[in-house]
Amino acid sequence: MNSITLAPIKNISGNVSLPGSKSLSNRALLLSSLAKGKTVLTNLLRSEDTKHMVSALRQLGTHIDLGDHGKRAEISGKGGLFTTPVERHFFLGNAGTAIRPITCILSLIDGEYEIDGDEYMRARPIEHLADALRQLGADIHYLDKEGYPPLKIVGGKITGGPVKIPGNISSQFLTSLLMSLPLTATRSTIVVIGEQVSKPYLDITLDIMERFGVTASHKDYQEFDIPGGQQYQSPGSYMIEGDASSASYFFGAAAIGGSVRVNGLGKDSIQGDLAFIDVIEQMGATVIRNTDWIEVRKAPLKGVDVDLNHIPDAAMTIATVALFAQGPTRIRNIYNWRVKETDRMHAMATELRKLGAIVETGNDYIVIEPPQELNSVDIDTYGDHRVAMSFSLAALGNKAIKINDPECTRKTFPDYFDVLESISNH
């Protein structure tokens, strides 16, 4: 296994321009492919997740011309649902933002399909989405472990209608239904059972759907109304915002030890993970918000008690920032850490303890009591890009930190460690 050793970082300073948002990139790729007309996407994220989505869309017959090293895409939309492709086996790696919506789309078009992912995706539950699609008339079978990919899908049987889905595992299931059901013949209503996690990601979905000419409404994120018979329309061009989740590592590093300005992400961003800056501000950091950039400056940090159900990805960065705060930090309502790319509750607790923290976990919470000083350790990343990037901040603790399998960051931010080094002073 490859590794990278991060030398102790004395302080952080500089400007960062972010890659495009993963969430927006894969949504925009799909909707552009379904839309009427040609769409030009700029600042597209170039990563393993977007490569898997592009591959699947090309397999479905979409013409996608990539330029600017994969950061620009010209997409000739289908003006509706795809026709039955020749190759009907789809492989989506560990890209949740690809496999979930493609599962929905395949359920709508005629043909028999198999959809699969890598070993990590095969450990991520998809049962709630499959059950929802079955309620709508889909024919779906598990080919290995019940409730998990790979799946066999016999498509073309969904026309719309009422559906219920639990909201406690992933907003990606609901997002996938929202993006696909406008293309069915009749109106659909989705009722969410229990609390819906990651609501800001649903705001991203509804916003981009509207920009592509399709409407859906909701009552307090518990009931969604989606008129059928709609058609996506190309907006002509669409610029992908810088990724707010990726920004959290640089904001966190600055809060611990320096000053960073992140360009291409402003105070009016539609991305929910921007709420990360509210949390580090609560911890004591100085935050300056502008229309086109955000700057964070260090200050003495204190532990907090916060519900981060709305930003579970960025909550991982808070967990590592907590190593540098005075007093314990409690992060609550994050059960879905357990069903992400890996069991993130286990991963974060294990690696935080290696560094010297006293850690308590429950079903949906973690408490971190920081050590007097950090240990120099090898961080295992569990194939999870966010584990790797979050624990890179430990290098600000005046100790060398080895990150195992740093290539896992290719999922969303292939040159992350290069960008971090560019603003690091040793």
Sequence and secondary structure as in RCSB ss.txt:
>XXXX:A:sequence
MNSITLAPIKNISGNVSLPGSKSLSNRALLLSSLAKGKTVLTNLLRSEDTKHMVSALRQLGTHIDLGDHGKRAEI
SGKGGLFTTPVERHFFLGNAGTAIRPITCILSLIDGEYEIDGDEYMRARPIEHLADALRQLGADIHYLDKEGYPP
LKIVGGKITGGPVKIPGNISSQFLTSLLMSLPLTATRSTIVVIGEQVSKPYLDITLDIMERFGVTASHKDYQEFD
IPGGQQYQSPGSYMIEGDASSASYFFGAAAIGGSVRVNGLGKDSIQGDLAFIDVIEQMGATVIRNTDWIEVRKAP
LKGVDVDLNHIPDAAMTIATVALFAQGPTRIRNIYNWRVKETDRMHAMATELRKLGAIVETGNDYIVIEPPQELN
SVDIDTYGDHRVAMSFSLAALGNKAIKINDPECTRKTFPDYFDVLESISNH
>XXXX:A:secstr
  EEEE    EEEEEEE  B HHHHHHHHHHHHHSBSEEEEES   SHHHHHHHHHHHHTT EEEEETTTTEEEE
E  SSS    S  EEE TT HHHHHHHHHHHHHSSEEEEEE  TTGGGS  HHHHHHHHHTT EEEESSSTTSS 
EEEEES    EEEEEE SS HHHHHHHHHHGGGSSS EEEEEES  S HHHHHHHHHHHHHTT   EEETTTEEE
E SS   B  SEEE  B HHHHHHHHHHHHHHEEEEEES  TT   GGGGHHHHHHHHT EEEE SSEEEEE   
 B  EEE TT HHHHHHHHHHGGGSBS EEEES GGGGGSSS HHHHHHHHHHHTT EEEE SS EEEE  SS  
  EE  TT HHHHHHHGGGGGGSS EEEE GGGGGGT TTHHHHHHHTEE 
